[in-house]
């Protein structure tokens, strides 16, 4: 039981990293261009490992040597969430902001809003000022808070919905104060927690309707509630990926990417690799959509479901693959030592 839970904590962070690394080289490609490239799979070997290698090589533009698949700001900020939870056993926004600022590497591909906020934090500005001042004082409604929240969803996997909402809200505040940005993070956190709950209850098949209901139970924003209805409709209709991309969105806005990530997981829940590849196939902000879908799939399947050669391709520097495994183990241990959290 404990080994299974730990494997899923590791799975959340590693699958976030894998989805991010697979999607980053094709970020900005539209769905049609992705379809043209992925159609080439018909001509590739069909063995499981050969297919995994071929797909990873395809979407990154060529063969990937071990350690060469790089992650982006999505994973780097998820690492910050995990570190903050390991340190404090809860989300303290001021402390979380320090982790974000310490880890900040501009070349990881931060968006202009996040870049400005994190640069200001690194220069010593009060943690709660920069995020409130961006975009004319409205705050960011991008998907930056959602892309990083997987470790939080795992940490609070068995907490009350209200506790998950509040922890997620606090985790958003250093960079995102707009309600759409925060609510997008709530959707992802609840999806991760709900998937992990089902896995730990012994489910071999995901109860899609139950997971959707669990997510809905914690969502208050009408925009997201309508998107969840669209997700449910698409699960029944099974439209082409480009229809999904057009209707749910694949943009930087949280309202136009979080629903696509949720659909990718719910429609391909039975295979972590298929889930990630489908998320990437939608195009647009592919690394973030795949990172969010990866967190959900990692929560349900665990790290053991990630193909070995995908893991081998991940970068493995100071905060690379092995670091993520260790950090996720520490997050698990911290959670087990904080059974009263929430």
KAQUIJO-V647169 format. One record per residue. N is the residue number from 1. PSI is psi as a letter, one per 40 degrees, with the letter a starting at -180 (* if undefined). BURIAL is I if it has 24 or more other ideal C-beta (glycine too) atoms within 12 Angstrom, else O. D_LAST is the distance of its C-alpha to the last C-alpha in whole Angstrom. Layout:
N,PSI,BURIAL,D_LAST
N,PSI,BURIAL,D_LAST
//
This chain:
1,d,O,21
2,d,O,20
3,d,O,23
4,d,O,22
5,d,I,18
6,d,I,19
7,d,I,22
8,d,I,20
9,d,I,18
10,d,I,21
11,d,I,23
12,d,I,20
13,d,I,22
14,d,I,25
15,d,I,26
16,d,I,24
17,d,I,27
18,d,I,30
19,d,I,29
20,d,I,30
21,d,I,33
22,d,I,34
23,d,I,34
24,d,I,35
25,e,I,39
26,e,I,39
27,h,I,37
28,e,O,39
29,i,I,41
30,i,O,41
31,d,I,41
32,d,O,44
33,d,O,45
34,d,I,42
35,d,I,44
36,d,O,47
37,d,I,46
38,d,I,44
39,d,O,47
40,e,O,48
41,d,I,46
42,d,O,49
43,e,O,51
44,i,O,49
45,i,O,49
46,e,O,46
47,i,O,45
48,d,O,41
49,d,O,41
50,d,O,44
51,d,I,43
52,d,I,39
53,d,I,42
54,d,I,44
55,d,I,41
56,d,I,39
57,d,I,43
58,d,I,44
59,e,I,41
60,e,I,41
61,e,O,45
62,a,O,46
63,h,O,46
64,h,I,42
65,i,O,43
66,h,O,40
67,e,O,38
68,e,I,39
69,h,I,37
70,i,I,35
71,i,I,31
72,a,I,31
73,d,I,28
74,d,I,26
75,d,I,25
76,d,I,26
77,d,I,23
78,d,I,21
79,d,I,21
80,d,I,20
81,d,I,17
82,d,I,17
83,d,I,18
84,d,I,16
85,d,I,13
86,d,I,15
87,d,O,16
88,e,I,13
89,e,I,10
90,i,I,9
91,h,I,11
92,h,O,14
93,d,I,16
94,d,O,19
95,d,I,19
96,d,I,18
97,d,I,21
98,d,I,23
99,d,I,22
100,d,I,24
101,d,I,27
102,d,O,27
103,e,I,27
104,h,I,29
105,h,I,32
106,d,O,34
107,e,O,36
108,e,I,33
109,f,I,34
110,i,I,32
111,i,I,32
112,d,O,34
113,d,I,31
114,d,I,29
115,d,I,32
116,d,I,33
117,d,I,29
118,d,I,29
119,d,O,32
120,d,I,31
121,d,I,28
122,d,I,30
123,e,O,33
124,e,O,31
125,i,O,30
126,i,O,27
127,d,I,24
128,e,I,24
129,d,I,27
130,d,I,29
131,d,I,26
132,e,I,27
133,e,O,31
134,i,I,31
135,f,I,33
136,f,O,35
137,e,O,32
138,d,O,30
139,i,I,28
140,h,I,27
141,f,I,27
142,a,I,27
143,e,I,25
144,d,I,24
145,d,I,21
146,d,I,20
147,d,I,23
148,e,I,20
149,e,I,17
150,d,I,17
151,d,I,15
152,d,I,12
153,d,I,13
154,d,I,13
155,d,I,10
156,f,I,8
157,d,I,11
158,e,I,9
159,i,I,6
160,i,O,7
161,d,I,10
162,d,O,9
163,d,I,6
164,d,I,8
165,d,I,11
166,d,I,10
167,d,I,9
168,d,I,12
169,d,I,14
170,d,I,14
171,d,I,15
172,d,I,18
173,d,I,19
174,d,I,21
175,d,I,23
176,h,I,23
177,e,I,23
178,i,I,24
179,d,I,23
180,d,I,24
181,d,I,23
182,d,I,19
183,d,I,19
184,d,I,21
185,d,I,18
186,d,I,16
187,d,I,18
188,d,I,18
189,d,I,15
190,d,I,15
191,d,I,18
192,d,I,17
193,d,I,14
194,d,I,16
195,d,I,19
196,d,I,17
197,d,I,16
198,d,I,19
199,d,I,21
200,e,I,19
201,e,O,20
202,e,O,23
203,h,O,25
204,d,O,28
205,h,O,28
206,h,I,25
207,g,O,25
208,d,I,26
209,d,O,26
210,d,O,22
211,d,I,21
212,d,I,22
213,d,O,21
214,d,I,18
215,d,I,18
216,d,I,20
217,e,O,18
218,e,I,15
219,h,I,19
220,e,O,20
221,h,I,23
222,d,O,26
223,d,I,28
224,d,I,25
225,d,O,25
226,d,O,29
227,d,I,29
228,d,I,26
229,d,O,29
230,d,I,32
231,d,I,30
232,d,I,30
233,d,O,34
234,d,I,34
235,d,I,33
236,d,O,36
237,d,O,38
238,g,O,38
239,i,O,40
240,i,O,41
241,d,I,39
242,d,I,40
243,d,O,40
244,d,I,36
245,d,I,36
246,d,O,38
247,d,I,36
248,d,I,33
249,i,I,34
250,f,I,33
251,i,I,33
252,d,I,31
253,h,I,30
254,d,I,26
255,e,I,28
256,f,I,30
257,d,I,29
258,d,I,25
259,d,I,27
260,d,I,29
261,d,I,27
262,d,I,25
263,d,I,28
264,d,I,30
265,d,I,27
266,d,I,27
267,e,I,31
268,f,I,31
269,d,I,28
270,e,O,31
271,h,I,32
272,d,I,30
273,d,I,33
274,d,I,34
275,d,I,31
276,d,I,31
277,d,I,35
278,d,I,34
279,d,I,32
280,d,I,34
281,e,I,37
282,e,I,36
283,a,I,37
284,b,I,36
285,g,I,33
286,d,I,33
287,d,I,31
288,d,I,28
289,d,I,28
290,d,I,29
291,d,I,26
292,d,I,24
293,d,I,25
294,d,I,25
295,d,I,21
296,d,I,21
297,d,I,24
298,d,I,23
299,d,I,20
300,d,I,22
301,d,I,25
302,i,I,24
303,d,I,26
304,e,O,29
305,e,I,30
306,h,I,30
307,h,I,34
308,d,O,35
309,d,I,38
310,d,I,35
311,d,I,33
312,d,I,36
313,d,I,37
314,i,I,34
315,i,I,35
316,f,I,34
317,a,O,34
318,d,O,32
319,f,I,29
320,a,I,30
321,d,I,30
322,d,O,29
323,d,I,27
324,d,I,25
325,d,I,25
326,d,I,24
327,d,I,21
328,d,I,20
329,d,I,20
330,d,I,19
331,d,I,16
332,d,I,16
333,d,O,16
334,d,I,14
335,d,I,11
336,d,O,13
337,e,O,13
338,f,O,9
339,e,O,9
340,e,O,6
341,h,I,4
342,*,O,0
//
